[in-house]
Amino acid sequence: MRKFFLTLAGAALLAGSMSVVSSEPAMARDHHHARHHKVCRVVWKKKVVWRHHRPHTIRYKTRHCWYR
């Protein structure tokens, strides 16, 4: 009975390790393409405002962010 239990436990252990080994390359293959990260650039934007009957240019920095 003890030998039978050991073979069952060994088979379960082998099956578990086999499933881990078989799923690992699939995960690695899935993560190979998923390298998306956020990219941000600081851009100067200009806005023209009419003050005292003449145009004034207001410059301000904004962050443009996107994923690629």
HELIX and SHEET records of a PDB file:
HELIX    1   1 ARG A    2  HIS A   33  1                                  32    
SHEET    1   A 2 LYS A  38  ARG A  51  0                                        
SHEET    2   A 2 ARG A  54  TYR A  67 -1                                        
END                                                                             
